[in-house]
């Protein structure tokens, strides 16, 4: 089987899935604002804050790669990404906000 036949059989990602991917990755754009709060955080929180944008990009890429061949895996990766956004916002705005208020 030639490369062109292999590429022809790969399903294309529809426009609505692109929109879902972008919307699920969009909260990762808050990184510069959260980085300002990281100066007063402990080492673990700083590490998670620096790792977060890389995680968002990798999750979006993996969800895009899985679509069409392993569609359930795409939805699982996106669900984990949304849950991680909620956890990251809790870490950044609640826990770090409490640490800043005690200073």
Secondary structure, DSSP 4 states (H G I P E B T S, - for coil): --HHHHHHHSPPPPHHHHHHHHHHHGGGGGHHHHHHHGGGS-HHHHHHHHHHHHHHHHHHHHHHHHTTTSHHHHHHHHHHHHHHHHHHHIIIIIIHHHHHHH-
